[in-house]
Amino acid sequence: MSATRAREIAAGFDLRQLPADFLANPCPVYQVLRETEPVRRMPDGSYFLTRHADLVAVYRDAQTFSSDKQVEFAPKYGTGSPLYEHHTSSLVFNDPPLHTRVRKLIMGALTRRAIAEMEPGLVALVDSLLDALEASGGGDLIEDFASAIPVEIIGNLLDVPHAERGPLRGWSLAILGALEPSLTPGQQALGEQSVREFLDYLRALVAERRRRPGDPERDVLTRLIQGENAASPDGSVQGERLSETELLQNCIFLLNAGHETTTNLIGNALLALQEWPAAKAQLLADLARTAADGPGQEAVLTLAVDEFLRFESSNQLGNRRALRAATVGGVALPEGALVTLCIGAANRDPAQFERPEQLDLRREHNRHLAFGFGIHQCAGLSLARLEGRIAIGRFLQRFPDYRLTAAPTRGGRARFRGFLRAPFATA
């Protein structure tokens, strides 16, 4: 995108009317907004923030900036609709106390030990996918690799039978697609249908798990069903339990949160390396150098994964609502103001990152906001990093000379940045 075109889009910037060239590459527009109007008043009266420091200030102040989306989602979906009920009941779009209760239960099943115990199974899954790709000489980076990994991991966390995981990706894409700033009737209808079908499936799964509970230390669904008592060894303390609606909707949220963002992380990383061959060569050299040093190789991949997350953030946008008048970045925001946090722009802010437009896989002290910040920081960030390290590292070591065989297809979304298809050959 030319500088002239970026300025043109920025001058009339409206999340509800985004041109195709912005969706293909929003970064030049974000740069113009960050430099000229970092707290932009939008045509609908909301505010669009692009500076790293301003996002951190909003994230820090959960007393002033609410994550509750009922006010915004009521006119968008209609109160009582499946999409409204889902998105206003899930962890990410709620404030304490619901947010605190659900997050505590989820984190109890995502301990450091529990995640470490997932690694052998994750390695086996990734290797099986790579074996299939090697046998066919290639495939699709997204459909045949990146998207298959988080669906299996979240399926395992909820203990969804393997034979029943087929619809999960489609449901997730449709429900998250309905979060786009501009929604077509077709997208809304598909999202509503997907919530209904997902709920029907989960009701049967929950009923079965109530009859045959799993291990609450590893089975997130059992932990959510049993409530806080799952964390009490003797069960003597009567903890809170989720309502049936809270339980079902947060199971949907778990799949959506763990699926789309991790798929994008893996896909974006492998495609970025095609555009940055010097970075790819350096990463391959670092992996070869540390091949016999497990902790050393993990450190190399950890730096790389965090840089991929910064450079091409899986989740580009967040939202808050001002519960009282506030000032952000020198701009007065009235009570009730709706605020969009542009994570993609903040993660390329030169005030925070040296050479932000460069993919630097050795970048240290990488304080990116891809996982959010504050009380709403992603509960699954350690699991996402593990999936990224294993998937990207083992893919590169198996197929160091992989190449695209056709132009990749972008997802065409503003909120979630990734690819739908990316055909490739292993050599």
BAKOLVEX-340061 format. One record per residue (C-alpha): residue in one letter; x, y, z. Coordinates in steps of 0.05 Angstrom, whole numbers, plus 32768, in hexadecimal, padded with zeros to 4 digits. Layout:
<sites>
aXYZ ...
</sites>
This chain:
<sites>
m800080008000 s801B80447FED a8024807B8021 t7FF180A57FFB r7FBD806E7FFE a7FCB80628048 r7FBF80AB8057 e7F7F80AA802E i7F63806F8055 a7F79808D8098 a7F5780CF8088 g7F1380AD8082 f7F21807280AF d7EE1804D80C3 l7EE2800680DE r7E9D7FFA80C0 q7EB5800A807A l7EFA7FEC806F p7F167FE68028 a7F357FA5800F d7F7C7FC1800C f7F787FD48056 l7F637F8C8068 a7F9D7F72803F n7FCF7F9E8063 p7FB77FCD809A c7FFB7FE080B6 p8009801D808A v7FC5803A809F y7FD3802A80E8 q8015804F80E2 v7FF3808E80C7 l7FBE808C80FD r7FF280818134 e801B80BD811B t7FE280ED810C e7FA480DA8135 p7FB680A48168 v7F7480AD818D r7F4580B38152 r7EFC80C58158 m7ED68096812A p7E9880A88101 d7E6D80808132 g7E8880A7816D s7EB680718187 y7F028079818F f7F398052816C l7F7C804D8191 t7FBE803B816E r7FF7804B819F h8015801581CC a80168042820A d7FCD80558202 l7FB7800C81FB v7FDE7FF9823A a7FBE80338260 v7F79801B824D y7F897FD2825C r7FA57FE682A1 d7F66800C82B5 a7F317FD682B8 q7F0A800182EA t7EFF803682B5 f7EFE800D8275 s7ECC7FD48274 s7ED07F968248 d7E847F8B824D k7E677F8F8207 q7E1C7F8E8213 v7E147FD78200 e7E387FCC81BE f7E1E7F8781AD a7DD47F9581BA p7DC97FBE817B k7DFA7F948153 y7DDB7F4F815F g7D997F5D8183 t7D907F4B81CC g7D7C7F0281D5 s7D9E7EEC8195 p7DCE7EB18199 l7E0A7EDD8187 y7DF77F1181BB e7DEE7EDD81F1 h7E317EBC81DF h7E5D7EF981DA t7E407F1B8218 s7E497EDC8242 s7E907ECA822E l7ECF7ED98257 v7EEE7F0C8228 f7EB27F3B8226 n7EA47F3D8270 d7EBD7F6082AE p7EC67F4582F5 p7EA77F1F8317 l7E947EF182DD h7ED77EFC82BB t7EFD7EEC82FB r7ED57EAC8309 v7EDC7E8F82C3 r7F257EA382BB k7F377E8282FE l7F167E4182E9 i7F387E4082A5 m7F7C7E5282C1 g7F767E1982F2 a7F797DE882B8 l7FB07E0F8293 t7FE67E0B82C8 r80307E0782B4 r80307DBD82C4 a7FF17DAF829C i800D7DD3825F a80507DAF8265 e802A7D6D8265 m80097D818223 e804B7D8781FF p80567D3D81EC g80107D3881CF l80197D7981AA v805B7D62818C a803A7D218176 l80007D478156 v802E7D778131 d805A7D3F8118 s801E7D1880FF l80077D5580D7 l804E7D5F80BC d80517D1580A8 a80117D1D807F l802C7D5D805E e806E7D3B804E a804A7CFF802F s80237D2D8000 g805C7D5D7FF2 g80367D98800F g7FEF7DB0801A d7FD17DED803A l7FF57E108073 i7FB37E258093 e7F817DED8087 d7FB27DB3808B f7FDF7DCD80C3 a7FD47E0E80E9 s7F897E0680F6 a7F8D7DBC8106 i7FB97DC78143 p7F907DF58171 v7F4E7DD08161 e7F6E7D90817B i7F8C7DB281B8 i7F4C7DD481CD g7F257D9581BC n7F537D7081EC l7F4B7DA48223 l7EFF7D9D821E d7F067D528211 v7EDB7D5681D2 p7EDB7D1181B0 h7F077D118172 a7ECF7CFA8145 e7EA67D378159 r7ED97D6E814B g7EC97D788102 p7E997DB48109 l7EC37DDA813D r7EED7E04810D g7EB17E1980E3 w7E897E2D8121 s7EC47E55813B l7ED07E7B80FA a7E877E8D80F4 i7E7E7EA5813C l7EBE7ECE813C g7EAF7EE980F6 a7E717F098114 l7E9E7F348140 e7EB57F5C8103 p7EA67FA78107 s7E797FA180C9 l7E4B7F6580C6 t7E237F4C808A p7DE07F2A8094 g7DFF7EE9807A q7E387EEC80AD q7E077EF980E5 a7DD97EC080D1 l7E147E9080CD g7E2D7EA78110 e7DE97E9E8131 q7DE27E588113 s7E277E45812A v7E1A7E5A8172 r7DD97E328173 e7DFA7DF48156 f7E367DFA8185 l7E087E0181C2 d7DDF7DC481AD y7E207D9C81A9 l7E3B7DB681EB r7DFB7DA68212 a7E047D5D8201 l7E4F7D5F8210 v7E437D818253 a7E0D7D4F8266 e7E3D7D168258 r7E757D378280 r7E477D4182BB r7E3A7CF682BA r7E847CE582B0 p7EB17D1E82CA g7EF87D2382B1 d7F367D3882D7 p7F2A7D8282EA e7F757D8E82EA r7F777D82829F d7F2F7D828285 v7F187DCA8280 l7ED07DB78275 t7ECD7D8D82B5 r7EED7DC682DA l7EBB7DF882C0 i7E817DC982D2 q7E9A7DBC8319 g7EAB7E058327 e7EDB7E1D835B n7ED57DDE8384 a7F017DBD8350 a7F3B7DE5836F s7F2B7DCD83B7 p7F4C7D8A83C6 d7F197D7883FC g7EDE7D9B83DB s7ECE7DBC841D v7EC87E028402 q7E887E0F83DA g7EA17E36839E e7E787E598369 r7E627E34832B l7E527E4F82E7 s7E0A7E5282D0 e7DF87E258296 t7DFB7E608265 e7E3F7E778280 l7E5A7E30827B l7E437E238234 q7E567E678218 n7E9C7E658237 c7EA87E218218 i7E9A7E4181D5 f7EC87E7B81E8 l7F007E4B81F9 l7EFF7E2B81B5 n7EFA7E6D8191 a7F317E8F81B9 g7F607E5481B3 h7F527E44816B e7F527E838140 t7F8C7EA88161 t7FBA7E6C8162 t7FA97E59811B n7FBB7EA08107 l7FFC7E9F812F i80167E60810C g7FFD7E7380C7 n80157EBC80CC a80597EA580E4 l80667E7480AC l804E7EA58077 a80777EDF8095 l80B57EB4808D q80A77EAE8043 e80A77EFA803F w80E57F02806B p81187ECE8051 a81527EEB8079 a812A7EE380B9 k81187E9C80A5 a81617E8B8097 q81767EA980DA l81417E818100 l81557E4080DD a819D7E4E80F0 d818B7E5C8138 l81627E1B813B a819C7DF3811E r81CC7E13814F t81A17E00818B a818A7DBC8170 a81AB7D9681A9 d81977DC981DE g814D7DC381F1 p81487E02821C g81717E2981E9 q81447E1581B0 e81077E2681D9 a81237E6B81E7 v81307E77819D l80E97E63818B t80CA7E8A81C5 l80EA7ECA81AB a80D37EBA8164 v808B7EAA8178 d80857EEB819F e80A07F128164 f806E7EF18134 l80377F048165 r804F7F4C8166 f805C7F53811C e801B7F358103 s7FEC7F35813F s7FB87EFD813B n7F847F29815D q7F887F708143 l7F517F93816A g7F367F9681B1 n7EFD7FBE81CF r7EEC7FE4820F r7EB680138228 a7EC4804E8255 l7E9C80498295 r7EAC809182A6 a7ECD80CC8284 a7F1880C18279 t7F5480DC8254 v7F7E80B08227 g7FB980C981FF g7FA681108210 v7F5F810881F4 a7F22810E8220 l7EF280D3821A p7EAB80DB8233 e7E8880A98260 g7E6D80708235 a7EA0807981FE l7EAE803A81D6 v7EF8802F81CB t7F1A80028198 l7F607FEC81AB c7F8A7FE0816C i7FBA7FAA8182 g7FD77FA4813C a7FEA7FED813C a80057FEE8183 n80327FB28174 r80557FDB813F d805C801B8167 p80A48036815F a809D805681A4 q809E800F81C1 f80C27FE5818D e81037FF28169 r80FB7FE9811D p80B37FD28126 e80A87FC580DC q80E07F9180DB l80D67F4880ED d810C7F3D8121 l81097EF6813C r813E7F04816F r81187F3F818D e811D7F4081D9 h80F27F64820D n80B87F5F81DC r807E7F7F8201 h804B7F7281CB l80017F7481D9 a7FEB7F3981B0 f7FD17F1781EF g7FB37F57820B f7FC97F72824E g7FAF7F788295 i7F767F4F82B2 h7F5F7F3A826D q7FA27F208255 c7F977EDF822F a7F8E7EA58260 g7FAB7E75822D l7FEA7E9C8219 s801A7E668233 l7FF57E30820C a7FF47E5B81CE r803F7E6781D3 l804B7E1C81DB e80207E0C819E g80467E428176 r808B7E29818B i807C7DE0817B a80567DEC813B i80857E20811C g80C57DFF8134 r80B67DB9811D f80997DD180DB l80D87DF780CA q81067DBF80DE r80DF7D8E80B3 f80D37DBC8078 p810A7DF28077 d81007DFE802C y80B47E02802B r80977E327FF8 l80537E4D7FE5 t80357E317FA5 a7FFF7E667F9E a7FEF7EA97FBC p7FD27EA28002 t7F8B7EB88011 r7F817EE9804A g7F477EE1807A g7F2C7F268067 r7F1F7F3B80AF a7F307F7880D7 r7F2E7F5A811D f7F517F178111 r7F8C7F1980E1 g7F9F7ED880BF f7F987EAE8081 l7F627E7E8069 r7F8E7E598037 a7FD87E548026 p7FEA7E1B7FF6 f80337E057FFD a80657DD07FE9 t80957DB1801B a80D17DC07FEE 
</sites>
